[in-house]
Amino acid sequence: MTDVVRLNDLAKPEFSGEAQQILDMMAAMAPQCPLDADALHAQASADTGLSDFGPPDYRERFDVYLAALREIDGLHDAGVVNFYGQLLQLLKNRLLLTDLLRRHPEIGDIELHPPVVIAGLPRTGTTHLHNLLAAAPTFRTMPYWESNEPFPLPNELGAEPDPRRARMDVAVTVVNTVMPYFPLMHEMTTDHVHEEIQLLANDISTMLFETLAEVPRWRDYYRAHDQTPHYQYLATQLKAMQFLRGGRRWLLKSPQHLEQVPVLNRVFPGSIVVFTHRDPVPVALSMVAMITYSARMHRTPVPVEQIANSWIERLEQMLNALVRDRHTIGPDRSIDIRFDDFMADEIGVAERVYALAGEPFGAPERGAVAEYLSGHQRGRLGSVETSCEMFGLREDDLRTRFAPYVERFLT
């Protein structure tokens, strides 16, 4: 497809009849879904039959995030239910992991091979590269359904078909109905290879929360704290997932890593890191479009320019952190990939990454990558138009803000 969509309803979202019906059904559930810590914990225990949430330090972070959500102007009832469901799942994941570790302490003895990690902003080719590298069975990856529910409920262990997939099918259908243009910006399917930022959320410390809603209270709290213990919790989850579903070496990906390079290097020594780069101005506009568009899931009206300016500042912080810390991982374990170079030779880039990781890239791997590419042509779903004017931004200001990054990686 070559269709270009202009989002004219960012500030005042308009919904199809089917989408509005879904939102109305969700809103009707709001009285039973309070954004209250005690209520959420009680429901998580009731759903799982478990009561041990693991190390209690997460409670402070949980309370900060809940307070930030309650401060959102225009938060509607369907949004309350949406956040309630997300937080409930995170608590259930903690309960299930704690129980799994108690029953199988040998998980702690599993050795994680140094992972291959993709670090780059959305729209720099990270998702495409992630799925491309995952096409062959070389690496352990997680599909979207597993990233959301990494540990099965006790009464669903070993069930086929896996009920977690069915639940994700429903969730993806809801999202695609309420936000029909979201796949043009970031395609998500039940079995799509997903990133570990969802796992970081289980320790209630992640940049993911900033992308789900405008939460300055949470953003400032998150940035003020060392993320090392939360990356260690991530490593524990990866071991547990390996125990449950196998795998030899993880392939990871998240934009969060851009400002956590020293932490990533500390917790995953020997990791191979692929940094992706692209002109940050169109990247920033595309990311702002995605975030302001998805805000309709929880608030109305949407303060488009306010969110845009907040995110430009946030992206500047992330890119400046990368400029500062990029040297932490040397050329023997890292590579910088420019978007245009990637698009010009996708198989060649895959071969370079495999070589850096010390993994074979023979006929089977090359064939799997080629097969993936044949069904995932760039822009096949269409695209979303963006401009500085849409968000009350000025290109010269963005160029100035992002100049240190551009000078370091794109000139």
C-alpha positions as CSV (number, residue, x, y, z in Angstrom):
1,M,0.0,0.0,0.0
2,T,1.1,3.6,-0.6
3,D,-1.8,5.2,1.3
4,V,-0.8,8.2,3.5
5,V,-3.1,8.9,6.4
6,R,-3.4,12.3,8.1
7,L,-4.6,12.2,11.7
8,N,-7.0,15.1,11.9
9,D,-8.6,14.0,15.2
10,L,-5.5,13.8,17.6
11,A,-6.8,16.5,20.0
12,K,-10.5,15.5,19.8
13,P,-10.6,11.8,19.0
14,E,-13.4,10.4,16.8
15,F,-14.3,6.7,16.9
16,S,-16.2,4.3,14.7
17,G,-19.4,2.9,16.1
18,E,-17.7,-0.4,16.9
19,A,-14.9,1.3,18.7
20,Q,-17.2,3.5,20.7
21,Q,-19.2,0.5,21.8
22,I,-16.0,-1.1,23.1
23,L,-15.0,2.0,25.0
24,D,-18.5,2.3,26.5
25,M,-18.4,-1.3,27.6
26,M,-15.0,-0.7,29.3
27,A,-16.3,2.5,30.9
28,A,-19.2,0.6,32.5
29,M,-16.6,-1.5,34.3
30,A,-14.8,1.5,35.9
31,P,-16.5,1.2,39.3
32,Q,-15.1,-2.3,39.7
33,C,-11.6,-1.2,38.6
34,P,-10.3,1.4,41.0
35,L,-6.7,2.6,40.5
36,D,-6.0,1.7,44.1
37,A,-3.0,-0.3,45.3
38,D,-4.8,-2.4,47.9
39,A,-7.6,-3.3,45.5
40,L,-5.3,-4.2,42.7
41,H,-3.2,-6.4,45.0
42,A,-6.2,-8.2,46.3
43,Q,-7.5,-8.9,42.9
44,A,-4.2,-10.2,41.7
45,S,-4.1,-12.6,44.6
46,A,-7.7,-13.7,44.0
47,D,-6.9,-14.4,40.3
48,T,-3.8,-16.4,41.0
49,G,-4.4,-18.0,44.4
50,L,-1.0,-16.6,45.4
51,S,0.1,-13.9,47.9
52,D,3.9,-13.4,47.7
53,F,4.7,-10.5,45.3
54,G,8.5,-10.9,45.8
55,P,10.8,-8.2,47.1
56,P,8.6,-5.4,48.5
57,D,10.6,-2.4,47.3
58,Y,8.3,-2.2,44.2
59,R,5.5,-0.9,46.4
60,E,6.9,2.7,46.5
61,R,7.3,2.7,42.7
62,F,3.8,1.3,42.3
63,D,2.3,4.1,44.4
64,V,4.2,6.8,42.5
65,Y,2.9,5.5,39.2
66,L,-0.7,5.2,40.5
67,A,-0.5,8.8,41.7
68,A,0.8,9.9,38.3
69,L,-2.1,8.2,36.5
70,R,-4.7,9.8,38.8
71,E,-3.2,13.2,37.9
72,I,-3.9,12.9,34.1
73,D,-6.3,15.6,33.0
74,G,-9.2,14.2,31.1
75,L,-8.7,10.6,32.2
76,H,-11.9,8.8,31.1
77,D,-13.5,5.8,32.6
78,A,-12.4,3.5,29.7
79,G,-8.8,4.7,30.4
80,V,-9.2,3.8,34.1
81,V,-10.2,0.3,33.1
82,N,-7.3,0.1,30.6
83,F,-4.7,1.0,33.2
84,Y,-6.3,-1.2,35.8
85,G,-6.0,-4.2,33.5
86,Q,-2.4,-3.4,32.7
87,L,-1.4,-3.0,36.4
88,L,-3.3,-6.1,37.4
89,Q,-1.3,-8.1,34.9
90,L,2.0,-6.8,36.2
91,L,1.1,-7.8,39.7
92,K,0.0,-11.2,38.6
93,N,3.3,-11.6,36.7
94,R,5.2,-10.9,39.9
95,L,3.1,-13.4,41.9
96,L,3.6,-16.1,39.3
97,L,7.4,-15.5,39.0
98,T,7.9,-15.5,42.7
99,D,6.0,-18.8,43.0
100,L,7.9,-20.3,40.1
101,L,11.2,-19.4,41.7
102,R,10.1,-20.9,45.0
103,R,9.2,-24.2,43.4
104,H,12.2,-24.3,41.1
105,P,15.2,-22.6,42.8
106,E,17.4,-24.2,40.1
107,I,16.3,-21.4,37.8
108,G,18.8,-19.2,39.6
109,D,21.6,-21.4,38.4
110,I,20.8,-21.0,34.7
111,E,23.6,-19.2,32.9
112,L,22.5,-16.5,30.5
113,H,24.6,-16.4,27.3
114,P,25.5,-12.7,26.6
115,P,22.5,-11.5,24.7
116,V,22.4,-9.6,21.4
117,V,20.7,-6.3,22.1
118,I,19.2,-3.8,19.7
119,A,19.1,-0.2,21.1
120,G,17.5,2.6,19.1
121,L,14.5,4.9,19.0
122,P,11.3,3.8,17.5
123,R,11.1,4.4,13.7
124,T,14.9,3.7,13.3
125,G,14.4,0.2,12.1
126,T,14.6,-1.5,15.5
127,T,11.4,-3.6,15.2
128,H,12.1,-4.6,11.6
129,L,15.7,-5.6,12.5
130,H,14.5,-7.5,15.6
131,N,12.0,-9.6,13.7
132,L,14.5,-10.1,10.8
133,L,17.2,-11.4,13.1
134,A,14.6,-13.6,14.9
135,A,13.5,-15.2,11.6
136,A,16.0,-18.0,12.0
137,P,15.9,-20.2,15.2
138,T,19.3,-19.0,16.3
139,F,18.1,-16.7,19.1
140,R,15.5,-17.0,21.9
141,T,12.9,-14.3,21.5
142,M,9.5,-13.6,23.0
143,P,6.3,-13.2,21.0
144,Y,3.9,-10.4,22.1
145,W,1.7,-12.8,24.1
146,E,4.6,-14.1,26.1
147,S,6.0,-10.7,26.9
148,N,2.6,-9.7,28.4
149,E,2.1,-13.0,30.3
150,P,5.5,-14.6,30.6
151,F,4.5,-17.0,33.3
152,P,1.4,-19.2,33.0
153,L,-1.3,-19.5,35.6
154,P,-1.0,-22.7,37.7
155,N,-4.2,-24.2,36.2
156,E,-3.1,-23.3,32.6
157,L,0.4,-24.8,32.8
158,G,1.0,-27.0,29.7
159,A,-2.5,-26.2,28.2
160,E,-2.7,-26.4,24.4
161,P,-3.6,-24.2,22.8
162,D,-2.1,-21.7,25.2
163,P,-4.8,-19.5,26.7
164,R,-2.4,-16.6,26.9
165,R,-2.4,-16.5,23.1
166,A,-6.2,-16.3,23.0
167,R,-6.2,-13.5,25.5
168,M,-3.7,-11.5,23.4
169,D,-5.8,-12.1,20.3
170,V,-8.6,-10.3,22.0
171,A,-6.4,-7.5,23.2
172,V,-4.9,-6.9,19.8
173,T,-8.4,-6.9,18.2
174,V,-9.5,-4.2,20.7
175,V,-6.5,-2.0,20.1
176,N,-6.8,-2.3,16.3
177,T,-10.5,-1.4,16.5
178,V,-10.1,1.6,18.7
179,M,-6.9,2.7,17.0
180,P,-7.1,1.5,13.4
181,Y,-4.1,3.5,12.2
182,F,-1.7,2.3,15.0
183,P,-0.4,-0.6,12.9
184,L,0.8,1.9,10.3
185,M,3.1,3.3,12.9
186,H,4.0,0.2,14.9
187,E,2.5,-3.2,13.8
188,M,1.6,-5.5,16.7
189,T,0.3,-9.0,16.3
190,T,-0.1,-11.8,18.8
191,D,3.0,-13.6,17.6
192,H,5.0,-10.6,16.7
193,V,8.5,-10.6,18.3
194,H,8.3,-8.2,21.2
195,E,10.7,-6.3,23.4
196,E,11.7,-6.9,27.0
197,I,10.5,-3.4,28.1
198,Q,7.3,-5.2,29.0
199,L,9.3,-7.4,31.4
200,L,11.0,-4.4,33.0
201,A,7.5,-3.2,33.7
202,N,7.0,-6.2,36.0
203,D,9.4,-4.6,38.4
204,I,7.4,-1.4,38.2
205,S,10.5,0.5,36.8
206,T,10.5,1.2,33.1
207,M,10.3,3.9,30.5
208,L,7.3,2.0,29.1
209,F,5.1,3.9,31.5
210,E,6.0,7.2,29.9
211,T,4.9,6.0,26.5
212,L,1.5,4.7,27.8
213,A,0.5,8.1,29.3
214,E,1.8,11.6,30.1
215,V,3.1,11.0,33.7
216,P,5.6,13.6,34.6
217,R,5.6,12.5,38.2
218,W,6.6,9.0,37.2
219,R,9.2,10.2,34.6
220,D,11.0,12.3,37.1
221,Y,11.0,9.5,39.7
222,Y,12.2,7.0,37.2
223,R,15.1,9.2,36.0
224,A,16.2,9.9,39.5
225,H,16.9,6.2,40.3
226,D,19.6,3.7,39.3
227,Q,18.0,1.0,37.1
228,T,20.6,-1.7,37.8
229,P,18.4,-3.7,40.2
230,H,15.5,-3.6,37.7
231,Y,17.7,-4.9,34.9
232,Q,18.8,-7.7,37.3
233,Y,15.1,-8.5,37.8
234,L,14.9,-8.6,34.0
235,A,17.7,-11.1,33.9
236,T,15.9,-13.3,36.5
237,Q,12.8,-13.3,34.3
238,L,14.8,-14.3,31.2
239,K,16.2,-17.2,33.1
240,A,12.7,-18.3,34.2
241,M,11.4,-18.0,30.7
242,Q,14.2,-20.0,29.4
243,F,13.4,-22.6,32.0
244,L,9.8,-22.7,30.9
245,R,10.2,-22.6,27.1
246,G,13.8,-23.2,26.3
247,G,16.2,-21.2,24.3
248,R,20.0,-20.7,24.2
249,R,20.7,-17.0,23.6
250,W,18.4,-14.0,23.9
251,L,17.8,-11.4,21.2
252,L,16.6,-8.3,23.0
253,K,15.4,-4.8,21.9
254,S,14.3,-1.6,23.6
255,P,14.7,2.1,23.2
256,Q,15.1,2.3,27.0
257,H,18.6,0.9,26.6
258,L,19.8,4.1,24.9
259,E,20.0,5.9,28.2
260,Q,21.0,2.8,30.2
261,V,24.1,1.6,28.3
262,P,26.3,1.4,31.5
263,V,23.5,-0.5,33.3
264,L,23.0,-2.8,30.4
265,N,26.7,-3.5,30.2
266,R,26.9,-4.1,34.0
267,V,24.0,-6.6,34.2
268,F,24.7,-8.3,30.9
269,P,28.5,-8.5,30.6
270,G,29.7,-9.5,27.2
271,S,26.4,-8.5,25.5
272,I,26.5,-7.6,21.8
273,V,24.8,-4.3,21.2
274,V,23.4,-3.0,17.9
275,F,22.7,0.8,17.9
276,T,20.4,2.0,15.2
277,H,20.4,5.6,13.9
278,R,18.3,7.8,11.8
279,D,17.6,11.5,11.3
280,P,16.1,12.3,14.7
281,V,13.7,15.0,13.4
282,P,11.3,12.7,11.4
283,V,11.9,10.0,14.0
284,A,10.7,12.4,16.8
285,L,7.7,13.5,14.8
286,S,6.7,9.9,14.1
287,M,7.1,8.9,17.8
288,V,5.0,11.9,18.9
289,A,2.3,11.0,16.4
290,M,2.2,7.5,17.8
291,I,2.0,8.6,21.4
292,T,-0.6,11.4,20.9
293,Y,-2.7,9.0,18.8
294,S,-2.6,6.2,21.4
295,A,-3.5,8.7,24.2
296,R,-7.2,8.4,23.0
297,M,-7.2,5.1,24.8
298,H,-7.3,6.9,28.1
299,R,-8.0,10.6,27.9
300,T,-10.0,13.3,26.1
301,P,-9.3,15.9,25.0
302,V,-5.6,15.1,24.2
303,P,-3.2,18.0,24.8
304,V,-1.2,17.3,21.7
305,E,1.3,20.2,21.8
306,Q,1.9,19.7,25.5
307,I,2.7,16.0,25.0
308,A,4.8,16.8,21.9
309,N,7.0,19.3,23.7
310,S,7.4,17.0,26.7
311,W,8.6,14.2,24.4
312,I,11.0,16.3,22.4
313,E,12.7,17.2,25.7
314,R,12.7,13.5,26.7
315,L,14.2,12.4,23.4
316,E,16.9,15.0,23.7
317,Q,17.8,13.6,27.1
318,M,17.9,10.0,25.8
319,L,20.1,10.9,22.8
320,N,22.4,13.0,24.8
321,A,22.8,10.1,27.3
322,L,23.8,7.9,24.4
323,V,26.4,10.4,23.1
324,R,27.8,10.5,26.6
325,D,27.8,6.7,27.2
326,R,28.3,5.1,23.8
327,H,32.0,4.4,24.5
328,T,31.0,2.1,27.4
329,I,30.7,-0.8,24.9
330,G,33.6,-1.0,22.5
331,P,33.8,-2.0,18.8
332,D,34.5,-5.6,19.7
333,R,30.9,-5.9,21.1
334,S,28.9,-3.3,19.3
335,I,28.0,-1.8,15.9
336,D,26.3,1.3,14.7
337,I,23.7,0.8,11.9
338,R,22.3,3.8,10.0
339,F,18.8,3.4,8.8
340,D,19.5,4.1,5.1
341,D,22.3,1.6,5.1
342,F,20.0,-1.0,6.7
343,M,17.3,-0.4,4.1
344,A,19.8,-0.7,1.3
345,D,21.2,-4.1,2.4
346,E,19.0,-5.8,4.9
347,I,20.5,-9.2,4.6
348,G,24.0,-7.8,4.7
349,V,23.2,-6.0,8.0
350,A,21.8,-9.2,9.4
351,E,25.0,-11.0,8.3
352,R,27.2,-8.4,10.0
353,V,25.3,-8.7,13.3
354,Y,25.5,-12.5,13.2
355,A,29.2,-12.3,12.6
356,L,29.7,-9.8,15.5
357,A,27.8,-12.2,17.7
358,G,29.9,-15.1,16.6
359,E,26.8,-16.9,15.2
360,P,26.8,-18.9,11.9
361,F,24.9,-17.2,9.0
362,G,24.7,-20.0,6.5
363,A,22.1,-21.0,4.0
364,P,19.4,-21.9,6.5
365,E,19.8,-18.5,8.4
366,R,20.0,-16.5,5.1
367,G,17.0,-18.3,3.7
368,A,14.9,-17.6,6.9
369,V,15.8,-13.9,6.7
370,A,15.0,-13.7,3.0
371,E,11.6,-15.4,3.6
372,Y,10.8,-12.9,6.4
373,L,11.7,-10.0,4.1
374,S,9.5,-11.3,1.3
375,G,6.4,-10.8,3.5
376,H,7.4,-7.6,5.3
377,Q,8.0,-5.0,2.7
378,R,8.5,-1.5,4.1
379,G,5.3,0.6,4.0
380,R,3.1,-2.3,3.0
381,L,0.4,-1.1,5.4
382,G,0.6,2.5,4.4
383,S,2.0,5.4,6.4
384,V,1.0,8.3,8.7
385,E,1.7,11.9,7.6
386,T,3.6,14.0,10.2
387,S,4.8,17.6,10.3
388,C,6.2,20.0,12.9
389,E,3.0,22.1,12.4
390,M,0.8,19.3,13.6
391,F,2.4,19.4,17.0
392,G,3.3,23.1,17.4
393,L,7.0,22.4,16.9
394,R,9.7,24.2,14.9
395,E,12.2,22.2,12.8
396,D,15.1,24.6,13.5
397,D,14.6,24.1,17.3
398,L,14.6,20.3,16.8
399,R,17.7,20.5,14.7
400,T,19.5,22.5,17.4
401,R,18.3,20.1,20.2
402,F,19.4,17.0,18.4
403,A,22.7,18.4,17.0
404,P,25.1,16.6,19.4
405,Y,23.5,13.2,18.4
406,V,23.6,14.0,14.7
407,E,27.2,15.1,14.8
408,R,28.3,12.0,16.7
409,F,26.4,9.4,14.7
410,L,25.1,10.7,11.4
411,T,27.9,12.9,10.0
